C-alpha cells in the first residue's frame, strides 16, 4: 500500500501553501518598497466597476430610532387628529409594543421652519444642521421590516434581520478596498462604550474573510490603544516578533484550509505594526486650530464625545479610509417610548453641533464632494402615542438624509402619508440605500458578488435598486 497517497483536496492545500501563506505573502509585500515596488496589502484599493462619485462614506447612525415627524417631516394633520384613534382610512400596522396601533395619535410639540434656498423643513431640535439644508438630500420614504432594535439595526447594516451576513462596510472593503495601507479601511466609532443593539454583528464580515470586518476604536481621548511600542523595544525587534508569530500562523493554516480567522490574525498583526507610525498622528488633534475644535464642540461636556468622533472621522477619510461609521446615542438612546421631547432634546443637543461642524469642515476642505455622509437610525417612530408622551417604533415610513458624495443637494425625495405612518412615495428600502451607497462608491451591486455555499451572494441579499432620482 502506498503510504504517500493523497486526495485532491490535500494536494491542492499542500501545493498552495494554505490561505495563510497567500495572505502573508501579500501582507509582507511592503518589504518590496526598498526595491521600488508598489506595496500590495490585504485591503488594497481595487478598480471600481464605474467612475465613483464618492471615495469614502461617513455613516452617522442614530442608535434607537429618531422620530422623523419631530425632526424633518412635519405633519399638521397630527394636531388635527391628536388624542383620537388612528382613522379607519389608515391601515393598522403591527407595532413593537403590540398595543400602540390602537392608542391615540400624538401631535408634535416642535416648531418647524423652512431652511435654505431649497426650503427643506427642519424642526427646532436641529438648528445647526438646519443651516446646512442646502447640502442635505432628505429621503422621506425610507422603509425596513425590523420591529425590534436588534433586528432592525442588523437589517440597516446588513440588509437582513438575522445576524451572520456581511455589513455594508465589509462589502465596500471587499469590493473596493482602502487607499491607506496603514489604517483600517473600515472604522467604527461609538460615543459611549455601550454596544449598540446586536454588538459587533453590525460591522462584521459574515461569511466573507474576517479581514474585511470593521475595526472598532475605543471611546475617549485615546481611541487607538497601545499605538506605541513598549519602552526599550525597537522596530527590528517588533518586526522579528511579528514575523515569527505570523510564521506560526502560516504553518497552522496549512493544516486547516478555509480558516479565514488565521488570515485575519496575520493581517491584524501586520496592520498593528504599520499603525504604530500612522495611528498616533491621525488621532492627534494638537494641530487642529482652536476655531476648528470649538466649531465641533470640544470643551463642552454635552457635545465632546461626538465632537471627537466627528473630527476623527474627517481625519480618517482625509487619509483615505473607505468607510467610517459613528454610532450616536449608544448611551442615551433615541428610543423615546416615553417623554419624547426630553429624550430628543438630549440626543439632539449631543449631535447637532458636531454633525453640522462635520458638514462644514468637509465642505471647506473640499472633501464633501468625495465623501458621502449618511444620517439615520434603524427606523422612525409612530404617530400613535405610547405612555401618553412617547412614540413606538415605525419601520414603515421614516427619514434618512445624505449629503455630499454625488447626491442632489437641497433635495427632498419621497414622503409619508398625512400623519407620517406609511411611506407613500419615493420608497427607499434599506436594500435600496445600500445599493445606492455602493453605486456612489463606484461598485455595481449586482456585479459585486461573493460565492458562499454555492450561491453568489450580494450585498442587498435579495436585491436592491439604485435610487437614481437622488443622484446629482
C-alpha positions, 0 to 999 in steps of 0.5 A: 500500500502506498503510504504517500497517497493523497486526495485532491483536496490535500494536494491542492492545500499542500501545493498552495501553501494554505490561505495563510501563506497567500495572505502573508505573502501579500501582507509582507509585500511592503518589504518590496518598497526598498526595491521600488515596488508598489506595496500590495496589502490585504485591503488594497484599493481595487478598480471600481466597476464605474467612475465613483462619485464618492471615495469614502462614506461617513455613516452617522447612525442614530442608535434607537430610532429618531422620530422623523415627524419631530425632526424633518417631516412635519405633519399638521394633520397630527394636531388635527387628529391628536388624542383620537384613534388612528382613522379607519382610512389608515391601515393598522400596522403591527407595532413593537409594543403590540398595543400602540396601533390602537392608542391615540395619535400624538401631535408634535410639540416642535416648531418647524421652519423652512431652511435654505434656498431649497426650503427643506423643513427642519424642526427646532431640535436641529438648528445647526444642521438646519443651516446646512439644508442646502447640502442635505438630500432628505429621503422621506420614504425610507422603509425596513421590516425590523420591529425590534432594535436588534433586528432592525439595526442588523437589517440597516447594516446588513440588509437582513434581520438575522445576524451572520451576513456581511455589513455594508462596510465589509462589502465596500472593503471587499469590493473596493478596498482602502487607499491607506495601507496603514489604517483600517479601511473600515472604522467604527466609532461609538460615543459611549462604550455601550454596544449598540443593539446586536454588538459587533454583528453590525460591522462584521464580515459574515461569511466573507474573510474576517479581514474585511470586518470593521475595526472598532476604536475605543471611546475617549481621548485615546481611541487607538490603544497601545499605538506605541511600542513598549519602552526599550523595544525597537522596530527590528525587534517588533518586526522579528516578533511579528514575523515569527508569530505570523510564521506560526500562523502560516504553518497552522493554516496549512493544516486547516484550509478555509480558516479565514480567522488565521488570515485575519490574525496575520493581517491584524498583526501586520496592520498593528505594526504599520499603525504604530507610525500612522495611528498616533498622528491621525488621532492627534488633534494638537494641530487642529486650530482652536476655531476648528475644535470649538466649531465641533464642540470640544470643551463642552461636556454635552457635545465632546464625545461626538465632537471627537468622533466627528473630527476623527472621522474627517481625519480618517477619510482625509487619509483615505479610509473607505468607510467610517461609521459613528454610532450616536446615542449608544448611551442615551438612546433615541428610543423615546417610548416615553417623554419624547421631547426630553429624550430628543432634546438630549440626543439632539443637543449631543449631535447637532453641533458636531454633525453640522461642524462635520458638514462644514469642515468637509465642505471647506476642505473640499472633501464633501464632494468625495465623501458621502455622509449618511444620517439615520437610525434603524427606523422612525417612530409612530404617530400613535402615542405610547405612555401618553408622551412617547412614540413606538417604533415605525419601520414603515415610513421614516427619514434618512438624509445624505449629503455630499458624495454625488447626491442632489443637494437641497433635495427632498425625495419621497414622503409619508402619508398625512400623519407620517405612518406609511411611506407613500412615495419615493420608497427607499428600502434599506436594500435600496440605500445600500445599493445606492451607497455602493453605486456612489462608491463606484461598485455595481451591486449586482456585479459585486458578488461573493460565492458562499455555499454555492450561491453568489451572494450580494450585498442587498441579499435579495436585491436592491435598486439604485435610487437614481432620482437622488443622484446629482 
